[in-house]
């Protein structure tokens, strides 16, 4: 990974999946800018990955955690996705301007963190050696449907990203969110965002956070129960979900886990 480029683009969801809120709560929702970069680990059976986390921890401690323009950040590794080499880096900013300010601040922190050029070169050469150079970047804006993360777990959390394709109308998302998502205790956090720049600007993304894979599985049954509780009449329930399903025309599911010590 490149030294200054990494902080500028190591940027989902969030998603949207951070232990610090992207913005202070207020009466009026203020969207945050979410920058998501997907890196890919090298496919080399002889490569030793035993100190990968230590290397990223050093970068986090010296750069990300000290950069005041980065409001929240996280690192996520593959569990279920099309590519098991994926590593997601997510940074949250308060504005477009803060992305540029954050880049400048990163360059300053790099000079402070590795005072000698040979030290910097050695560190970043080692850090870059874990990745194959193939990187995809996305820039997104957060949406007001969010359930702030509340958990006492110190273990890696499970992140379920659902990338939805825009449908042909439909209605009922707010009612579903208020009465199913918000009331489902297995869903510890929930964030939504829409791409501003990336592979597909039509994606509307939901990111749900669970304490374990077991909770992820049980959460589905709990959502079904809550739906029946809110719409007890079967005919009314069918009418609601017929319209609700029109909101999106299809989706893809991706599951990751975070690295707790690399979360800001």
Secondary structure as the mmCIF struct_conf table of DSSP 4:
data_model
#
loop_
_struct_conf.conf_type_id
_struct_conf.id
_struct_conf.beg_label_comp_id
_struct_conf.beg_label_asym_id
_struct_conf.beg_label_seq_id
_struct_conf.end_label_comp_id
_struct_conf.end_label_asym_id
_struct_conf.end_label_seq_id
HELX_RH_AL_P HELX_RH_AL_P1 UNK A 3 UNK A 9
BEND BEND1 UNK A 19 UNK A 20
BEND BEND2 UNK A 22 UNK A 23
BEND BEND3 UNK A 27 UNK A 28
STRN STRN1 UNK A 33 UNK A 40
STRN STRN2 UNK A 41 UNK A 41
TURN_TY1_P TURN_TY1_P1 UNK A 45 UNK A 46
TURN_TY1_P TURN_TY1_P2 UNK A 50 UNK A 51
HELX_RH_AL_P HELX_RH_AL_P2 UNK A 52 UNK A 62
TURN_TY1_P TURN_TY1_P3 UNK A 63 UNK A 63
HELX_RH_3T_P HELX_RH_3T_P1 UNK A 64 UNK A 66
TURN_TY1_P TURN_TY1_P4 UNK A 68 UNK A 69
STRN STRN3 UNK A 72 UNK A 80
BEND BEND4 UNK A 81 UNK A 82
TURN_TY1_P TURN_TY1_P5 UNK A 84 UNK A 85
STRN STRN4 UNK A 86 UNK A 93
BEND BEND5 UNK A 94 UNK A 95
HELX_RH_AL_P HELX_RH_AL_P3 UNK A 96 UNK A 113
BEND BEND6 UNK A 114 UNK A 114
BEND BEND7 UNK A 116 UNK A 116
HELX_RH_AL_P HELX_RH_AL_P4 UNK A 117 UNK A 128
TURN_TY1_P TURN_TY1_P6 UNK A 129 UNK A 130
STRN STRN5 UNK A 131 UNK A 131
BEND BEND8 UNK A 133 UNK A 133
STRN STRN6 UNK A 136 UNK A 142
BEND BEND9 UNK A 144 UNK A 144
STRN STRN7 UNK A 147 UNK A 147
BEND BEND10 UNK A 155 UNK A 155
HELX_LH_PP_P HELX_LH_PP_P1 UNK A 156 UNK A 157
STRN STRN8 UNK A 158 UNK A 166
BEND BEND11 UNK A 168 UNK A 168
HELX_RH_AL_P HELX_RH_AL_P5 UNK A 173 UNK A 176
HELX_RH_PI_P HELX_RH_PI_P1 UNK A 177 UNK A 181
TURN_TY1_P TURN_TY1_P7 UNK A 182 UNK A 183
TURN_TY1_P TURN_TY1_P8 UNK A 185 UNK A 186
STRN STRN9 UNK A 189 UNK A 197
BEND BEND12 UNK A 198 UNK A 199
TURN_TY1_P TURN_TY1_P9 UNK A 201 UNK A 202
STRN STRN10 UNK A 203 UNK A 210
BEND BEND13 UNK A 211 UNK A 212
HELX_RH_AL_P HELX_RH_AL_P6 UNK A 213 UNK A 230
BEND BEND14 UNK A 231 UNK A 231
BEND BEND15 UNK A 233 UNK A 233
HELX_RH_AL_P HELX_RH_AL_P7 UNK A 234 UNK A 244
TURN_TY1_P TURN_TY1_P10 UNK A 245 UNK A 246
BEND BEND16 UNK A 247 UNK A 247
STRN STRN11 UNK A 248 UNK A 258
HELX_RH_3T_P HELX_RH_3T_P2 UNK A 260 UNK A 262
#
